């Protein structure tokens, strides 16, 4: 709340949480044990309410000290606190809220360089703060779902299939902060986290389905390696290397399903066979990727594995130059990116650093400002205080 200071007689109160008392209410020195933060009834933080907008000379201010001593002081000068923060609350399914949410999800996807693209599932909360006549700041809480499109796919998220429950869906929660100016949105911050849908939900629909395996499971890495070799053996133009493993399921008996992303190198298959260490992943305008799904099965008693692989190679996307940096050591490009010791690519690892100085306070603003709402009808005219406003949130789910 800053360092606002209000002086009452000989008592100085500071909103930094440190309070200095020179004299007691009745003119006696306070002992050292009572030189503690001032607190109001039911308040543990020593903060004055913003509802006390103006203190005028002669006004009585009631207070009590930690330890039970209470007193009254009078202000010797007028002091005005800053004006209250006014928020406009929108219904979560209003077109303006949906447009803001879709922009926010697009921004999240542009900064989420691993795993899969996200799609909006539901708006949980939305409020708007007018900062200038032509500027508004949107604070939103969103539910998102993982799609089947890898983050490097050029497919627009509107055309990406949502990961179904039977494949153990991934759900995300995002706090976003947007600036709207001249009808256009700009992202000021985003903080997200994601987690797997419970296996119980999946088993209710598909009792025989398998939950996700860890990305660094040796059986998963083996399935990726052999299926990629299988794909490269039938590709005579470009040699591809592993970019990252997306997800995997281990099914009995002896079947492993994997999804992963590959990156094109500057080698053909023949070049790679003659000297793999010279192959470097393409970057810039020549960079392009592909999404692969593979199944490796070793029947019981069989000597050989059955390998099935399918890869969709994307057209070159120059924008992806920023997403995947070229390795500083060209020889390192032949090695797969080390898989993580978890089951999916958590959104936290991609959005936690996005404008973190601004996004770190978003949850605080969303809660602390709730009591300073201005209620508006659909016409934008403030609603009288005696007429309750019903804000329809959270919004409807778009998927499940």
Buried (B, 14 or more C-beta within 10 A) or exposed (E): EEEEEBBBBEBBBBBEEEBEBEEBBEEEEBEEEBEBBBBBEEEEEBBBEBEEEEBEEEBEBEBBBBEEBEBEBEBEEEBEBEEEBEBBBBBBBBEBBBEBBBBBBBBBBBBBBBBBBBBBBBBBBBBBBBEEEEEBBBBBBBBBBBBBBBBBBEBEBEEBEBBBBEBBBBBBBBBBBBBBEEEEBEBBBBBBBBBBBBEEBBBEEBEEBBBBBBBBBEBBBBBBBBBBEBBBEEEEEBBBBBBBBBBBBBBEEBBBBBBBBBBBBBBBBEBBEEEBEBBBBBBEEEBBBBBBBBBBBBEEEEEEBEBEBEBEBBEBBEEBBEBBEEBEEBEEBBEBBEBBEEBBBBBBBBBBEBBEEBBEBBEEBBEEBEEBBBBBEEEEEEEEEEEEEEBEBBBEEBBE
